[in-house]
Amino acid sequence: MYKPAKNRYESMIYNRVGRSGLKLPQLSLGLWQNFGDEKPFEAVKEIVLKAFDSGITHFDLANNYGRPAGSAEKNLGKILRNELAPYRDELIISTKAGYGMWEGPYGDFGSRKYLMASIDQSLARLGLDYVDIFYHHRPDYETPLEETMKALADIVHQGKALYVGISNYPAERARRAIKILRDYGVEMLITQPHFSMLDRWIQKDGLSDAMVEEGVGIIPFSILSQGLLSDKYIDSIPEDSRVANPDIWFLNEDNVTKELREKLKKLQAIAKRRGQSLVEMTIAWTCSQKGISSVLIGVSKLSQLESNLNALKNLTFSDEERAEIETILES
């Protein structure tokens, strides 16, 4: 029988999310890739339980995560049922809907029809009565924003989610969504954008400033730019890397440019001075950015999880380090 580590909360940092009463761990585990049926279940379980033993209380999913779509929710549901059921009140489980999930005109985007059906399907796969956070996964410019937000508000009012959020929304549309939700009596908790050292659009778009003003938390994903922000690509492209994998359509050798390698070498030098790997420094830098409540990490093996957790040992940057990093990123 599984028994979690007694000291599981001692080394984790917990941050309040916006102006809410909820706290999230500094690192949250995203189950986007490597947690569906594409990976042996025992390996999935090992990572999830190790994360919980390390103080990671937040597990982030979407309806279509895993291969086949939905298998990540089913796998986590099995772990919740068999190992983590006694600890449900120590967990934050989040899921989303907004991308294609089932055939026909009602399994995608942001209609009330899709969102109401999707939350019920997700709860069934997870084996839960409610999720802690339910997101609309991406903007849908063909569905009235009022319809999408009303569905989110009703999901809260029906007790199927405690909080709601949005993902991939630009600043102006996020502000509109927040106002509409408030009109329906629900506060938006959090937004989940892609963000990294190599893609700082949320700062340039004004999303970071807007969410701080509105009291909404930010939890970025793809903080390592799908692994580009690591030591592995500085000199060559490893055969077992994502870039070399033809099945990963969103990443290929064209992404590993000479300019990127030069930036990685300079960033790696700063990381070494800090006693960190490039991955660890990248995570620490992301945690230190304005408005960030938690950061999503994605791992494929236990050693990666342990390395990511090491980043928490040094989250402080000197003014000189910040300036040096900024110069590199802007070059």
Phi, psi and omega in degrees: 000135181289133173231119183292158179299136182293330183261026190296340182261357189289325186258002180262147175259139179237127184246140176290140183267109181055227178259016180278177175270356185275141172246141174243152175294152179304323175246130174245149182262119177268136183253033182297306181239151174078012181235006175264202182286356175288349181235143178305136185302320182298326178290321176299311182299319181301317181291315181299315181290323175296321177299313179296320177298337182264007177094003175280108184259352185248124178240123189250127181229181166214163183303327186258014179286143181093161175239117000288165181306134181098346185288334176294318177296318180297318180293316177295323177302320179294320178292320177299319183289318189266330183240320191256002181306319180292347186246019183305322183283357174262001187245149168245117179248124179238148174214175189214165170212142180166339175255171184301130182232320177220165186292158178093179187279359187247011185247030185202163172072231192220024180287158175301319179306311183293312186294320181292322177291320185294318180297322178294319178295318180296317179298322179294317180293323181280341183071033183242157173276335181204157167254159181282322180225132174237127183250149157274125196282334180199156178296143175236105187277358178259346176257134178305134181300328178299322180294315180296314182291326177296322177296317178298316180298318181293326177298322175292313182297331178277357178080014181274345174212145178277325181223163175229158179211181178228160180223139175069017178275136172287169190303310186296316181291327177297317179298318179297318180297318179300314181296317181296316178301318179298323177298333178266007175083023181229133175270136173287134182275314197200156173235147184237096178255160168283140185196137177200176174304327184270353182213086187259039187298330184292336177278321180286326179285341183091006181297318181302309180298318182298317182290324175297316179298322184275351181077028181252136180283165178232130176230096185283152173240170184056040183291341176259014181051051179057032175097353179296327180275067179210172181287342193293335186258006185295318183254329183200180177250106182299146182296331182264016182273166177297321181300324182277354183272113183293343180281347178264099190286336187270006182215130178208182185298334180295339179285338182266082183272167176298320181296320179296315182298323178296318177296317181297321179298317181291320178293322179298323180297319177295317180301317181297320178297331180274357183075030182232159167282168178298320178299313182297318179293322179298316178297314180299316179300317181296317179301330186274357184280156187301130172083358185283122177270322182202161174237143179272128174250147176234127183229158177245349179208164186299321182298325178292320177300314181296321177296316179299319179296330178298336180300332183291347181286342180211091181257000185265136177240137174285163177300323180294318179296317179299317180295319179295317178297317180298319179298318179296314183294328182274351182287000000 
